[in-house]
Amino acid sequence: TDGIVNDINEASSLDGFLMSIPLRSVPIQLQPDDPRYRRVTQVQIRNEMGFVSGRFGWCFVCRKGANFYCINMRRPICGVECKEFLQTQMDNVDQFVTGQGTRDAVDELLNALADCLMIFRSNAVTSAQGLPNAVQPMMLKSKILSLEILLSIVNSA
C-alpha cells in the first residue's frame, strides 16, 4: 500500500505544480510579485507548424518561438519585424474605429471580426458547460482560460 500512497502524493503534487503554471505566457498587467510569473517554466513543445516554443510560447504574428513580448500590447513576439507588423495592425484597427481606414483595411478587419466572433462563441460555449464531479486539471484549465478570455473581452469593450 505504500506504493499507492506515494503515487497519490506524487499525483497531487504534480496537480499542484500544473495549477501553479500560468495560463498566459505574458501577464495582462505587469505584477512583479506574482509567484506564477517569477518562475520560468520552459517547455519544448512543437506547434502546428513545427516550431518549438520560446520563452513566452509562440509569436502572436508568425507562430515561431517567442523569446520576447511586446510590453505595450502584452503579446509574445519573436522579433522586431513581428512587433512592427502587430503595431501596424493595431493602428489599422484604430483607424477603422475612428472611420479613417481605407476600403481594403476595412474588408480585412471585417474578416478578422468574423473570426473573432467565431472564437468568442466557442469560448462562450466552453464557459457555459458545467464541470463533471471528477474534475480533471486540463478541463479546469480550459474552462479558466475561456473565462479569462471572456473577461478580457468584456474589460476591453
Phi, psi and chi 1 to 4 in degrees:
 res  aa     phi    psi   chi1   chi2   chi3   chi4
   1 THR       -  -19.6   59.1      -      -      -
   2 ASP   -62.7  -35.0  -71.4  -20.9      -      -
   3 GLY   -64.0  -37.8      -      -      -      -
   4 ILE   -67.7  -43.4  -65.6  172.3      -      -
   5 VAL   -62.0  -43.0  172.1      -      -      -
   6 ASN   -63.1  -41.3  -72.6  -22.8      -      -
   7 ASP   -62.0  -40.9  -70.7  -15.3      -      -
   8 ILE   -65.8  -44.3  -67.7  171.0      -      -
   9 ASN   -62.5  -42.8  -70.5  -22.8      -      -
  10 GLU   -64.5  -40.6  -72.2  175.7   14.4      -
  11 ALA   -65.6  -42.1      -      -      -      -
  12 SER   -69.3  -35.9   64.1      -      -      -
  13 SER   -70.4  -34.1   65.6      -      -      -
  14 LEU   -66.5  -43.1  177.7   62.3      -      -
  15 ASP   -60.7  -42.2  -74.1  -14.0      -      -
  16 GLY   -62.4  -42.2      -      -      -      -
  17 PHE   -63.5  -45.8  173.1   72.5      -      -
  18 LEU   -63.2  -36.8  -68.5  175.2      -      -
  19 MET   -71.1  -21.2  -67.0  -54.6  -73.7      -
  20 SER   -81.9  -10.9   71.9      -      -      -
  21 ILE   -80.8  125.3  -62.5  173.7      -      -
  22 PRO   -67.2  149.3   22.0  -28.6      -      -
  23 LEU   -73.4  -33.9  -64.9  173.2      -      -
  24 ARG   -97.1  135.6  -63.1  177.0   55.3   92.1
  25 SER   -75.2  -24.4   59.0      -      -      -
  26 VAL  -123.7  124.2  178.4      -      -      -
  27 PRO   -65.2  150.9   20.8  -27.8      -      -
  28 ILE   -62.1  -42.7  -65.5  172.7      -      -
  29 GLN  -124.2  146.1  -64.5  177.3  -19.4      -
  30 LEU   -69.4  116.3 -176.4   59.2      -      -
  31 GLN  -130.0   88.8  -60.4  169.8  -21.6      -
  32 PRO   -62.1  -22.1   -3.6    6.4      -      -
  33 ASP   -93.7    0.0  -64.6  -31.3      -      -
  34 ASP   -68.9  116.9 -172.5  -17.1      -      -
  35 PRO   -63.6  -24.7   19.8  -28.4      -      -
  36 ARG   -67.6  -29.3  -65.6  178.5  -57.1  164.1
  37 TYR  -101.6   -1.5  -67.3  101.8      -      -
  38 ARG   -80.4  -24.6  -67.3 -173.7   61.8   84.0
  39 ARG  -103.5  133.6  178.2 -176.4   67.9 -131.0
  40 VAL   -94.7  121.3  175.1      -      -      -
  41 THR  -104.6   98.2  -55.0      -      -      -
  42 GLN   -88.4  126.1 -175.4   70.1   32.1      -
  43 VAL  -123.4  156.9  -65.2      -      -      -
  44 GLN  -115.4   80.9  -62.3  -67.6  -42.5      -
  45 ILE  -113.7  138.8  -59.8  173.0      -      -
  46 ARG   -94.4  139.5  -67.5 -166.9  179.2  -82.7
  47 ASN   -89.8 -170.8   65.5    6.9      -      -
  48 GLU   -65.1  -18.1   71.7  -78.0   -2.1      -
  49 MET   -99.7   -0.6  -61.3  173.5   68.3      -
  50 GLY    90.4    4.8      -      -      -      -
  51 PHE   -84.6  137.0  -65.7  115.4      -      -
  52 VAL   -77.8  140.4  175.7      -      -      -
  53 SER   -64.3  146.6   60.4      -      -      -
  54 GLY   -94.5 -166.4      -      -      -      -
  55 ARG   -60.5  -33.2 -176.8  172.0 -179.8 -165.3
  56 PHE  -112.4   26.4  -64.0  101.0      -      -
  57 GLY    90.7 -129.9      -      -      -      -
  58 TRP  -118.7  152.2  -65.2  -79.3      -      -
  59 CYS   -60.2  135.6 -179.9      -      -      -
  60 PHE   -64.3  -25.4 -169.9   74.3      -      -
  61 VAL   -96.5  -55.3  177.0      -      -      -
  62 CYS  -109.4   -7.3   68.5      -      -      -
  63 ARG    73.3   11.0  -57.7  -73.0  -65.5  147.0
  64 LYS   -75.1  170.3  -68.1 -179.8 -177.5  172.4
  65 GLY   -60.1  132.4      -      -      -      -
  66 ALA  -106.8  109.9      -      -      -      -
  67 ASN   -99.4    2.4  -71.0  -40.5      -      -
  68 PHE  -133.2  168.6  -49.7  101.2      -      -
  69 TYR  -143.9  151.5   69.8   92.3      -      -
  70 CYS   -78.7  118.4  176.9      -      -      -
  71 ILE   -70.2  -27.5 -162.0  163.2      -      -
  72 ASN   -76.3  -42.8  -64.0  -30.4      -      -
  73 MET  -101.0   -5.9  -68.6  173.3  -95.3      -
  74 ARG    58.3   43.2  -45.5  -59.8  -64.5  173.8
  75 ARG  -123.9  140.0  -61.2  -75.1 -178.5 -112.4
  76 PRO   -69.7  136.4   16.5  -21.1      -      -
  77 ILE  -137.6  160.9   54.5  172.7      -      -
  78 CYS   -98.1  -20.7   64.6      -      -      -
  79 GLY  -177.5 -171.8      -      -      -      -
  80 VAL   -64.3  -40.3  176.5      -      -      -
  81 GLU   -59.8  -44.5  -62.5   86.2   16.6      -
  82 CYS   -70.3  -33.8  -73.4      -      -      -
  83 LYS   -64.3  -43.9  179.6 -176.4  176.7    9.5
  84 GLU   -65.5  -40.6  -70.1  171.9   -8.5      -
  85 PHE   -62.4  -44.1  178.5   80.7      -      -
  86 LEU   -62.2  -41.2 -173.4   58.2      -      -
  87 GLN   -64.8  -39.4 -174.7   62.5   51.9      -
  88 THR   -62.8  -42.9  -58.2      -      -      -
  89 GLN   -62.8  -41.0  -67.2  -62.7  -45.7      -
  90 MET   -66.9  -36.3  -66.5  -53.4  -65.5      -
  91 ASP   -64.0  -39.4  -68.2  -17.1      -      -
  92 ASN   -62.2  -40.3  -72.2  -16.0      -      -
  93 VAL   -63.8  -43.4  169.0      -      -      -
  94 ASP   -61.0  -41.5  -69.8  -19.4      -      -
  95 GLN   -65.5  -37.7  -70.7  175.6   -3.4      -
  96 PHE   -63.6  -44.4  173.6   71.2      -      -
  97 VAL   -65.0  -37.1  169.1      -      -      -
  98 THR   -86.8   -1.9   59.6      -      -      -
  99 GLY    80.7   21.0      -      -      -      -
 100 GLN  -108.1    6.3  -59.2  169.2   -5.6      -
 101 GLY   -81.8  159.4      -      -      -      -
 102 THR   -79.2  166.6   64.7      -      -      -
 103 ARG   -63.6  -40.3 -176.4   66.8 -165.4  157.4
 104 ASP   -63.6  -42.3  -70.7  -22.4      -      -
 105 ALA   -64.8  -38.3      -      -      -      -
 106 VAL   -64.7  -44.4  168.4      -      -      -
 107 ASP   -61.1  -43.3  -71.6  -17.7      -      -
 108 GLU   -63.1  -41.1 -175.4  177.1  -26.5      -
 109 LEU   -70.6  -32.9  -71.0  171.6      -      -
 110 LEU   -66.2  -38.4  -72.9  175.3      -      -
 111 ASN   -63.8  -41.7  -72.1  -25.2      -      -
 112 ALA   -65.0  -36.8      -      -      -      -
 113 LEU   -64.1  -40.0  178.3   62.0      -      -
 114 ALA   -62.4  -40.9      -      -      -      -
 115 ASP   -63.4  -42.3  -68.3  -17.5      -      -
 116 CYS   -61.8  -41.3  -69.9      -      -      -
 117 LEU   -64.8  -37.3  -72.0  173.9      -      -
 118 MET   -64.5  -42.9 -175.8  173.5   60.5      -
 119 ILE   -66.0  -40.4  -67.5  169.1      -      -
 120 PHE   -60.3  -45.3  177.9   78.8      -      -
 121 ARG   -61.0  -42.7  -77.4 -171.5 -159.8  113.8
 122 SER   -61.8  -43.5  174.1      -      -      -
 123 ASN   -66.3  -37.4  -79.7  -31.7      -      -
 124 ALA   -63.7  -41.6      -      -      -      -
 125 VAL   -64.6  -45.3  167.4      -      -      -
 126 THR   -62.0  -40.0  -59.1      -      -      -
 127 SER   -70.0  -31.5  -60.6      -      -      -
 128 ALA   -78.7  -19.6      -      -      -      -
 129 GLN   -70.7  139.6  -67.0  173.5  -12.6      -
 130 GLY   -76.1  160.9      -      -      -      -
 131 LEU   -92.5  140.4  -70.8  173.2      -      -
 132 PRO   -69.4  167.2   23.7  -30.4      -      -
 133 ASN   -60.2  -43.5  -69.0  -22.2      -      -
 134 ALA   -93.5   91.1      -      -      -      -
 135 VAL   -77.2  127.0  178.7      -      -      -
 136 GLN   -93.3  143.2  -63.1  172.9  -10.7      -
 137 PRO   -55.2  -39.3  -24.0   31.6      -      -
 138 MET   -69.5  -36.4  -70.4  -52.8  -68.5      -
 139 MET   -65.4  -41.2  -71.4 -179.7   69.1      -
 140 LEU   -65.2  -43.5 -175.9   60.2      -      -
 141 LYS   -62.8  -39.5  -82.3 -166.2  166.5 -154.6
 142 SER   -62.3  -43.0  174.7      -      -      -
 143 LYS   -67.1  -43.4 -173.4  161.4 -175.2   90.2
 144 ILE   -62.6  -42.8  -69.1  170.1      -      -
 145 LEU   -61.9  -43.7 -179.8   60.4      -      -
 146 SER   -61.8  -42.5  -67.0      -      -      -
 147 LEU   -67.4  -37.9  -70.3  169.2      -      -
 148 GLU   -64.7  -39.6  -81.2 -167.9    2.4      -
 149 ILE   -64.3  -43.8  -70.3  170.2      -      -
 150 LEU   -63.8  -40.9  -68.8  174.3      -      -
 151 LEU   -62.7  -41.3  178.2   63.0      -      -
 152 SER   -62.4  -40.8  174.5      -      -      -
 153 ILE   -64.1  -46.1  -69.3  169.2      -      -
 154 VAL   -65.6  -41.3  169.2      -      -      -
 155 ASN   -67.1  -30.7  -75.1  -20.1      -      -
 156 SER   -89.5   -5.2   65.4      -      -      -
 157 ALA   -79.5      -      -      -      -      -
